[in-house]
Amino acid sequence: MKICLRLFFVFCFLLGFSLAYPATKKKAQIFVDYINKYSDLAIKHKDKYKIPASITLAQGILESNAGVSELATMSNNHFGIKCHSDWTGERVYYQDDSPKDCFRKYKTVEDSYEDHSKFLSQYSRYAVLFTYDIKDYTAWAKGLQSCGYATAKGYANKLIQIIEDYELYKYDEKKAPVKISTKNKKNKTPILLRDVYRTFNLIYVLAETGDSFEKIADETGFKVKDLLKYNEVPDNFPLNKGDIVYLEKKKKKADKSYTRYTVKVGDSMHSISQLYGIQLKNLYNMNNKDPAYTPTEGDILRLR
């Protein structure tokens, strides 16, 4: 529901900006080392095959346990790709779905990355992935699970969690995003250039195609750092069309009519917190979950 612009101005003057970021998760050094080692290779494959670098890195981390699994160390297989009938290269056998599943063996890690890119781009079952925006890692993660890349529940959500925890989405940008200058810095009254909405008694805007927090701040008169705090995201966090961007601090719990939520494929704790306007740390605390928890489809979470 659109709100009156005048009421919005009044609200802005009453709005406090003294917020703190939620407690950050401790990053695993093994993951950081893997990202530093292979990010350039993932970007190279993004440009060549149009596969998000964030997805490639997240899959590499998840499938190879950041390069230290037996399959990765002994066979350079970082993506858990099995032999299939058309594979003519070297083979190794490990227990997976059956006691002796056949997996591909590579001479180098680079060969594994190359085969992974070809595997996704040449098999018709994955063709739908290439209809998604290359920066929409959520759609790609959900698509990989629905296309059957992995049968385990929660596969998409685990990829999304890794991407967001380690800010892998920044590798989907060919270059750093251009920061939009704020023309009305000296003007204390916000100049709104987009529709503002209210739900759960919270004020927000909806992201548009190609949007950024810098652009939204420029068009609403808010500071970028405040929008990042309200939405509990780091700098350069990507936005997709339709994403909710709050213009004020989220609540400690959901409205009374929303008590439980059943996790779906593609959900993250952050996306759920945005959907119901709940502070992320409160969502974790209400459900007695630590920051390492990844929601899996079918999980039921308390919202208040």
N, C-alpha and C positions, 0 to 999 in steps of 0.2 A: 504494500500500500504506500503510495507516495505521501509525503508529509509536506505541510506548508513550509515554504522556504523561510518565512519569517520566524516560525517556531524553531526551525533548525538553527537559525542564527542565535536565538536566545539560548538554546540548548548548548551551543558551542561555547558561549561565554561562561556557562555554569560548569562546563566539563573540566575535570581535573586531569592533569597529564602526568602525575607522579606515579608511574608504574615501573615494575621491575620484571625482567625476563624470568621465566620459570627456570628451575634448576635444570641445567643441561646434562645430557647423558655423557658418561665417560666414554670416549672413543677408544676402541681397541687398536693398539699400535699395529697389530698384524694386518688389520684392514687398511689403516692409513698407509702402511708400507706397500701394500698391494696396489692401492690406488695411485700412489706416486710412481710406482714402477710401470704400470700398464695404462695409465690414463691417455698418454699420447697415442698409443696403439688403438685404444678404443675410439679416440677422436678421428684417427685416420680411417677407421672402418665406418664411422658415421658418415664421413664425407664421401666415401667410396660406395657404400651399400645403403645409405639412408636409414641406418638403424641407430636409435638414440645411444650415445655413448654411456649415458646413465644406466640404461638397461643392460648393455654389454658388461659394464663393470660390476653391476649388482649381481648379474647371473654368474659371472666369474667368481665373485666372492662367495656366493651362496653354494654353487655347485662344487667348488674346489676347496671350500673352507679357507679362502684367501690364499690358495696356492700350496697348501700343506697337506692336502688329502693324499692318500696312497695313489689314487688314480692320477692325480696331478703331478706328484713328484716322480712316479715311476713311468708314466706314459704321456706326460705333458697334456693330458686331457683336462681342460679347465671348465668345460661346459657339460660334462656328463653325457655326451652324445654316444649313443649305442651304434653298433655296426650297421644294421639294416641291410637289406638284400643287395643294395647297389654299392656297398663299401668294398673297395679292392685293396685298401691299405693294410697295415699291420693291425693285429688284434690282441686284446688282452681280456682276461675273464675274471670277473668279480661278482660277489653276491649282491644282488639288488632286488628286483622283483622275483627272481628265481636264483637258485644256488650258484649258477655259472652263467651270468649274463655277459654277452659279448660287447665290449666297448672299443672305440677307436683309439689307436695309439699313434702319436705324432712324434716327429723328430724334434720339433721345437714348440715352444708356447705360441710363437707367432703363427705356426701352422694350425694350431688349435683355434686361434682367433679367426683365421682366414676361413677355416672349415665351418665354424659357427655362423659366420656372416653368410656364407654360401648356403648353408643348411636352411637358414630362415628365408633367404631371398629367392631360393630356387624351388623349394617345396610348396606345392599349391595349397597345402593345408594352412600355411602361414601367410597367404597372400593378403588376407584382410588386414594384417598388421600394417601394411604399407599404405593403407588408406587413412591411417591416423596421423595426426600432426606429430612431427618428429620430436617436438618438445613436450608432448603429452605422455609423460612416462606412466601415468596411471592407466591410461587406455592400453598402452603397450603391455604393461604387466598383467592386466586383466585378460587381454587378448591371448597372451602366451599360455595362461592357465586354461582358458576356454578352448584353445586350439589343441591342447593336450601335450604341451611341451613337458609338463610334469603332472603327475597324477595326485601328488600330495595336497591335502587341504592346506589352505593358507599360503600357497606358493606366491600368488600375486601380492598378497599383503606383506610377505616377507621382503620381496623385492622393493616394494614401495617404502617400507620401513628403512631399509638400508640406504636407499636413494636419499630419503629425507634426513636421516641421521647424519649422513656423511656429505650432504649437499652435492650429490653427484649430478644433479640437474645442471649445475654450472658448466659441465663439460658438453652439454647439448648446445651451448652458445658458441658460435664460431669466433666471436670476440666479445669482450665485456659490453654489457648494454650501455647505451648512451644515456647519461643522466639528463633529464629534462630540467631546465632552469625554471625557477619559480618567479614569475613576473610580478606577483603581488605580495612580495615579502613584507613590504612596508604597510600594506593594507591590513588592518586588524579584522576587517569583516571578510569572511570567506566569500570567494566568487565561485559559485557552483556551476559547473558546465555539464553536469549529468544528473540523472534522477537519483533521489535518495529514498530509501525504503525503511520501514520499521516492522520488525517481527520479534516476538518474545520481549517486546518493549526495548529492543536494541536497534540502533540506527546503523544502516549499512548501505553500501552500493554493490552493484554486480559488476564483476570484471568483464571487459569486452575483449574481442580478439586483439592480440598484440599488446595487451595492457601490462602495466607495471605499477609498483607502489609509488614510484617517482611520478608517473603520469597522474595517478589518482590524487596524490598529495598536491600536485600542481593545480588540478582542477577543482579541488575542494577546499584549499587553503590550510590543510593540515600539514604537519611536519612528517617527513618520511619516517623518522625514528619512532614517532608516536603510532603511526599506522602499523609498523612492524611489531611494536609492543602489544597493541590491541589484538593483533592477529597471531601473536606468538610465533613469529617466523624470523629467520635470519635475513640479512641483506641479500638481495638478488634472488629471493625465493620466486619461482615462476608462477604466473597466473594463467589460468585457462578461462575461456569464455564461460560466464555463468557462476564463477567462483564468488563466494560471499567475502566481502572485505568490510570488516566492522570499523566504525568510526568512533567507537568508544570501548571501554573495557568490558570484556565478557563477564557473565554471571558466574557465581560459585556452583550453581546447580541449575538444571533445566526447570521449565515451568511445571506446575503440578500435574498437568495432563500428560506429561511425558516422563515415565518412570523407568522404563526398560528399553533397551535397544538390542536387536539381534544383528550381529555383524554380518556384512555381505562381502562378496569378493571385491577387492579393490579398496576396502576401507582401511584407514589408519586411525590411530587415536586422535591425530590432529584433525583429520577430515570430519570425524564424529564430533569433536569439540566445536568445530566451525558450524556444523549443521544445526546444533542445538544451542549455540551461544554459551558454551561452558568453558571455563578456564581449564586449560589442559592439565595442570597439576592436580586440580580438583577431580577431574575425571579419573586420573590414575589412583588418587587416594580413595575415592568412593568405592573403587573396585579392588582395593588392596593389591594393586599391581605396581611393580617397579618399572623404571624407565626402559628396561630391556624387553618388556612384554610386547609381543606382536599380536594384534587381534586376528583371530582365525574365523572364517565364515562359520556361523552357527553359534559362536560365543554370545552369551547374553551379558550385557553390561548395564549397570545401574547408571541412571542419569541424574538422580537426586537422592 
